[in-house]
Amino acid sequence: MKRKVLLHISIILVFSCWMAVTSCSKNKPAPGGPATFLTFSANDTSVGFPGSEVYIQSVTSLQTTLITGEFPDTVSAAASISIRVIGDTSAGRFSGDSILISYTDAAGNVYTNTTDSANFVEIDQFPKTAYGIVRGSFACKVANSARSIQLTAGVFMASFQD
């Protein structure tokens, strides 16, 4: 009886560990593919994320393209950026109501894009194949109730997640 209980506990622990490992792992570029990144300046302070991914998602009835940048360990390094382009996205320049940008700084403060006419996202290359490398640039003014930040010289090379 004791052996049966220990066997069940062992199986549950192994399964729990397997679930934890697989749920925490991120999609990576195809083996041997180029490294992905997303970098920019936030009020003249350099910010860089070692990994960047692109997803096509439906939000209510809208198709959107989501470009993300974050650290592999989001617990110890909370900063991140999400760039959402609304519509069926291909290579091109997007601005105005076509973009939504959310930036979380290292202190956990959240900023969203303003209606500044200089805000843009430019996608130079967008192969819509699994692990295809999406390249582009962006600049945007983001703000919260306390302050605003100018994000400039933004560049990304991101892995498309099919």
Contacts in CASP RR format, 6 or more apart in sequence:
PFRMAT RR
TARGET T0000
AUTHOR 0000-0000-0000
METHOD contacts of the structure
MODEL  1
MKRKVLLHISIILVFSCWMAVTSCSKNKPAPGGPATFLTFSANDTSVGFP
GSEVYIQSVTSLQTTLITGEFPDTVSAAASISIRVIGDTSAGRFSGDSIL
ISYTDAAGNVYTNTTDSANFVEIDQFPKTAYGIVRGSFACKVANSARSIQ
LTAGVFMASFQD
26 53 0 8 1.000
26 72 0 8 1.000
27 53 0 8 1.000
27 159 0 8 1.000
27 161 0 8 1.000
28 159 0 8 1.000
29 35 0 8 1.000
29 36 0 8 1.000
29 131 0 8 1.000
29 132 0 8 1.000
29 133 0 8 1.000
29 159 0 8 1.000
30 130 0 8 1.000
30 131 0 8 1.000
30 132 0 8 1.000
33 131 0 8 1.000
33 133 0 8 1.000
34 133 0 8 1.000
34 157 0 8 1.000
35 50 0 8 1.000
35 51 0 8 1.000
35 157 0 8 1.000
36 50 0 8 1.000
36 51 0 8 1.000
36 52 0 8 1.000
36 53 0 8 1.000
36 133 0 8 1.000
36 156 0 8 1.000
36 157 0 8 1.000
36 158 0 8 1.000
36 159 0 8 1.000
37 48 0 8 1.000
37 49 0 8 1.000
37 50 0 8 1.000
37 51 0 8 1.000
37 52 0 8 1.000
37 155 0 8 1.000
37 156 0 8 1.000
37 157 0 8 1.000
38 48 0 8 1.000
38 49 0 8 1.000
38 51 0 8 1.000
38 52 0 8 1.000
38 67 0 8 1.000
38 68 0 8 1.000
38 69 0 8 1.000
38 81 0 8 1.000
38 154 0 8 1.000
38 155 0 8 1.000
38 156 0 8 1.000
38 157 0 8 1.000
38 158 0 8 1.000
39 46 0 8 1.000
39 47 0 8 1.000
39 48 0 8 1.000
39 49 0 8 1.000
39 153 0 8 1.000
39 154 0 8 1.000
39 155 0 8 1.000
39 156 0 8 1.000
40 46 0 8 1.000
40 47 0 8 1.000
40 48 0 8 1.000
40 81 0 8 1.000
40 138 0 8 1.000
40 151 0 8 1.000
40 152 0 8 1.000
40 153 0 8 1.000
40 154 0 8 1.000
40 155 0 8 1.000
41 47 0 8 1.000
41 151 0 8 1.000
41 152 0 8 1.000
41 153 0 8 1.000
41 154 0 8 1.000
42 103 0 8 1.000
42 105 0 8 1.000
42 149 0 8 1.000
42 150 0 8 1.000
42 151 0 8 1.000
43 149 0 8 1.000
43 150 0 8 1.000
47 79 0 8 1.000
49 69 0 8 1.000
49 70 0 8 1.000
49 71 0 8 1.000
49 79 0 8 1.000
49 80 0 8 1.000
49 81 0 8 1.000
50 71 0 8 1.000
50 72 0 8 1.000
51 69 0 8 1.000
51 70 0 8 1.000
51 72 0 8 1.000
51 158 0 8 1.000
52 67 0 8 1.000
52 68 0 8 1.000
52 69 0 8 1.000
52 156 0 8 1.000
52 157 0 8 1.000
52 158 0 8 1.000
52 159 0 8 1.000
53 67 0 8 1.000
53 68 0 8 1.000
53 69 0 8 1.000
53 158 0 8 1.000
53 159 0 8 1.000
53 160 0 8 1.000
53 161 0 8 1.000
54 65 0 8 1.000
54 66 0 8 1.000
54 67 0 8 1.000
54 68 0 8 1.000
54 126 0 8 1.000
54 134 0 8 1.000
54 158 0 8 1.000
54 159 0 8 1.000
54 160 0 8 1.000
54 161 0 8 1.000
55 65 0 8 1.000
55 66 0 8 1.000
55 68 0 8 1.000
55 161 0 8 1.000
56 63 0 8 1.000
56 64 0 8 1.000
56 65 0 8 1.000
56 66 0 8 1.000
56 89 0 8 1.000
56 128 0 8 1.000
57 63 0 8 1.000
57 64 0 8 1.000
57 65 0 8 1.000
57 66 0 8 1.000
58 64 0 8 1.000
59 84 0 8 1.000
62 86 0 8 1.000
62 87 0 8 1.000
63 86 0 8 1.000
63 87 0 8 1.000
63 88 0 8 1.000
64 84 0 8 1.000
64 85 0 8 1.000
64 86 0 8 1.000
64 87 0 8 1.000
64 89 0 8 1.000
65 84 0 8 1.000
65 85 0 8 1.000
65 87 0 8 1.000
65 89 0 8 1.000
65 123 0 8 1.000
66 82 0 8 1.000
66 83 0 8 1.000
66 84 0 8 1.000
67 82 0 8 1.000
67 83 0 8 1.000
67 84 0 8 1.000
67 85 0 8 1.000
67 121 0 8 1.000
67 134 0 8 1.000
67 156 0 8 1.000
67 158 0 8 1.000
68 80 0 8 1.000
68 81 0 8 1.000
68 82 0 8 1.000
68 83 0 8 1.000
68 158 0 8 1.000
69 80 0 8 1.000
69 81 0 8 1.000
69 82 0 8 1.000
69 156 0 8 1.000
69 158 0 8 1.000
70 79 0 8 1.000
70 80 0 8 1.000
70 81 0 8 1.000
71 77 0 8 1.000
71 79 0 8 1.000
71 80 0 8 1.000
74 80 0 8 1.000
77 106 0 8 1.000
78 104 0 8 1.000
78 106 0 8 1.000
78 107 0 8 1.000
78 108 0 8 1.000
79 104 0 8 1.000
79 105 0 8 1.000
79 106 0 8 1.000
79 108 0 8 1.000
80 103 0 8 1.000
80 104 0 8 1.000
81 101 0 8 1.000
81 102 0 8 1.000
81 103 0 8 1.000
81 104 0 8 1.000
82 101 0 8 1.000
82 102 0 8 1.000
82 103 0 8 1.000
83 99 0 8 1.000
83 100 0 8 1.000
83 101 0 8 1.000
83 121 0 8 1.000
83 138 0 8 1.000
83 156 0 8 1.000
84 99 0 8 1.000
84 100 0 8 1.000
84 101 0 8 1.000
84 102 0 8 1.000
85 94 0 8 1.000
85 98 0 8 1.000
85 99 0 8 1.000
85 121 0 8 1.000
85 123 0 8 1.000
86 97 0 8 1.000
86 98 0 8 1.000
86 99 0 8 1.000
86 100 0 8 1.000
87 98 0 8 1.000
89 123 0 8 1.000
89 126 0 8 1.000
90 123 0 8 1.000
90 126 0 8 1.000
91 123 0 8 1.000
91 124 0 8 1.000
91 125 0 8 1.000
91 126 0 8 1.000
92 122 0 8 1.000
92 123 0 8 1.000
92 124 0 8 1.000
93 120 0 8 1.000
93 121 0 8 1.000
93 122 0 8 1.000
93 123 0 8 1.000
94 120 0 8 1.000
94 121 0 8 1.000
94 122 0 8 1.000
94 123 0 8 1.000
95 117 0 8 1.000
95 119 0 8 1.000
95 120 0 8 1.000
95 121 0 8 1.000
96 115 0 8 1.000
96 117 0 8 1.000
96 119 0 8 1.000
99 113 0 8 1.000
99 119 0 8 1.000
99 120 0 8 1.000
99 121 0 8 1.000
99 140 0 8 1.000
100 112 0 8 1.000
100 113 0 8 1.000
101 112 0 8 1.000
101 113 0 8 1.000
101 119 0 8 1.000
101 121 0 8 1.000
101 138 0 8 1.000
101 140 0 8 1.000
101 142 0 8 1.000
101 151 0 8 1.000
102 110 0 8 1.000
102 111 0 8 1.000
102 112 0 8 1.000
102 113 0 8 1.000
102 142 0 8 1.000
103 110 0 8 1.000
103 111 0 8 1.000
103 112 0 8 1.000
103 142 0 8 1.000
103 149 0 8 1.000
103 151 0 8 1.000
104 110 0 8 1.000
104 111 0 8 1.000
105 111 0 8 1.000
105 149 0 8 1.000
109 144 0 8 1.000
109 146 0 8 1.000
110 144 0 8 1.000
111 142 0 8 1.000
111 143 0 8 1.000
111 144 0 8 1.000
111 148 0 8 1.000
111 149 0 8 1.000
112 142 0 8 1.000
112 143 0 8 1.000
112 144 0 8 1.000
113 119 0 8 1.000
113 140 0 8 1.000
113 141 0 8 1.000
113 142 0 8 1.000
114 140 0 8 1.000
114 141 0 8 1.000
114 142 0 8 1.000
114 143 0 8 1.000
114 148 0 8 1.000
116 140 0 8 1.000
116 141 0 8 1.000
118 139 0 8 1.000
118 141 0 8 1.000
119 139 0 8 1.000
119 140 0 8 1.000
119 141 0 8 1.000
120 138 0 8 1.000
120 139 0 8 1.000
120 140 0 8 1.000
121 136 0 8 1.000
121 137 0 8 1.000
121 138 0 8 1.000
121 140 0 8 1.000
122 136 0 8 1.000
122 137 0 8 1.000
122 138 0 8 1.000
123 134 0 8 1.000
123 135 0 8 1.000
123 136 0 8 1.000
124 135 0 8 1.000
124 136 0 8 1.000
124 137 0 8 1.000
125 133 0 8 1.000
125 134 0 8 1.000
125 135 0 8 1.000
125 136 0 8 1.000
126 134 0 8 1.000
126 160 0 8 1.000
127 133 0 8 1.000
127 134 0 8 1.000
127 160 0 8 1.000
128 160 0 8 1.000
128 162 0 8 1.000
129 160 0 8 1.000
129 162 0 8 1.000
130 160 0 8 1.000
130 161 0 8 1.000
130 162 0 8 1.000
131 159 0 8 1.000
131 160 0 8 1.000
131 161 0 8 1.000
131 162 0 8 1.000
132 159 0 8 1.000
132 160 0 8 1.000
133 157 0 8 1.000
133 158 0 8 1.000
133 159 0 8 1.000
133 160 0 8 1.000
134 156 0 8 1.000
134 157 0 8 1.000
134 158 0 8 1.000
134 159 0 8 1.000
134 160 0 8 1.000
135 156 0 8 1.000
135 157 0 8 1.000
135 158 0 8 1.000
136 155 0 8 1.000
136 156 0 8 1.000
136 157 0 8 1.000
137 153 0 8 1.000
137 154 0 8 1.000
137 155 0 8 1.000
137 156 0 8 1.000
138 151 0 8 1.000
138 154 0 8 1.000
138 156 0 8 1.000
139 150 0 8 1.000
139 151 0 8 1.000
139 152 0 8 1.000
139 153 0 8 1.000
139 154 0 8 1.000
140 150 0 8 1.000
140 151 0 8 1.000
141 148 0 8 1.000
141 149 0 8 1.000
141 150 0 8 1.000
141 151 0 8 1.000
142 148 0 8 1.000
142 149 0 8 1.000
142 151 0 8 1.000
143 149 0 8 1.000
END
